[in-house]
Amino acid sequence: QVQLVESGGGLVQPGESLRLSCAASGSIFTIYHMGWYRQAPGKQRELVARITRGGITNIVDAVKGRFTISRDNARNTVYLQMNTLKPEDTAVYYCNAEKGYYNSRYYPDSWGQGTQVTVSS
């Protein structure tokens, strides 16, 4: 399993920006599809953005146009750039390495510990 550590969260006012980072361990990072999820109090965890090993991205409608996901394979890092933040973006944000098969080998799912993002005036 790849180990993931998120960072970059904090307290910001509406309209401000944050960039979250997810640092991954190991040499197998490049084969994983990666995603960012978030979980607000009292709600289930939801997908925010996803990027495949080939760099194809998917952004959910709720944050489309404001958030961008990217990856730097040389640094074993995935980023979530969050612009024009809104109070409803407040949540714990989690990085995910998606389980799956690659070259007939199975790679298990992996999650980071999460980083808190609070958007409040």
Backbone hydrogen bonds, N-H to C=O, Kabsch-Sander energy under -0.5 kcal/mol:
donor,donor_aa,acceptor,acceptor_aa,energy
5,V,23,A,-1.8
7,S,21,S,-2.1
10,G,116,Q,-0.6
12,V,10,G,-0.5
12,V,118,T,-2.7
15,G,85,L,-3.0
16,E,13,Q,-2.0
18,L,82,M,-2.3
20,L,80,L,-2.7
21,S,7,S,-2.7
22,C,78,V,-2.2
23,A,5,V,-2.6
24,A,76,N,-3.0
25,S,3,Q,-2.0
31,I,28,I,-1.5
32,Y,29,F,-1.6
34,M,51,I,-3.1
35,G,96,N,-2.4
36,W,49,A,-2.9
37,Y,94,Y,-2.9
38,R,46,E,-2.4
39,Q,92,V,-2.0
43,K,40,A,-2.2
46,E,38,R,-2.8
48,V,36,W,-3.0
49,A,36,W,-1.7
50,R,58,N,-2.4
51,I,34,M,-3.2
52,T,56,I,-2.4
55,G,52,T,-1.7
58,N,50,R,-2.3
60,V,48,V,-2.3
63,V,60,V,-1.4
64,K,60,V,-1.1
66,R,63,V,-2.3
67,F,63,V,-2.2
68,T,81,Q,-2.1
70,S,79,Y,-1.8
72,D,77,T,-3.0
75,R,72,D,-1.1
76,N,72,D,-0.5
76,N,73,N,-0.6
77,T,72,D,-1.8
78,V,22,C,-2.0
79,Y,70,S,-2.9
80,L,20,L,-2.2
81,Q,68,T,-2.9
82,M,18,L,-3.4
82,M,80,L,-0.6
83,N,66,R,-2.0
83,N,81,Q,-0.6
84,T,15,G,-0.6
85,L,16,E,-2.5
89,D,86,K,-2.3
90,T,87,P,-1.8
91,A,117,V,-2.0
92,V,39,Q,-2.2
93,Y,91,A,-0.6
93,Y,115,T,-2.8
94,Y,37,Y,-2.9
96,N,35,G,-2.7
97,A,110,S,-2.6
98,E,33,H,-2.8
98,E,96,N,-0.6
100,G,107,Y,-2.2
102,Y,105,R,-2.5
105,R,102,Y,-1.4
107,Y,100,G,-3.3
110,S,97,A,-1.9
112,G,95,C,-2.0
115,T,93,Y,-2.0
117,V,91,A,-2.6
118,T,10,G,-2.7
120,S,12,V,-2.4
120,S,118,T,-0.6
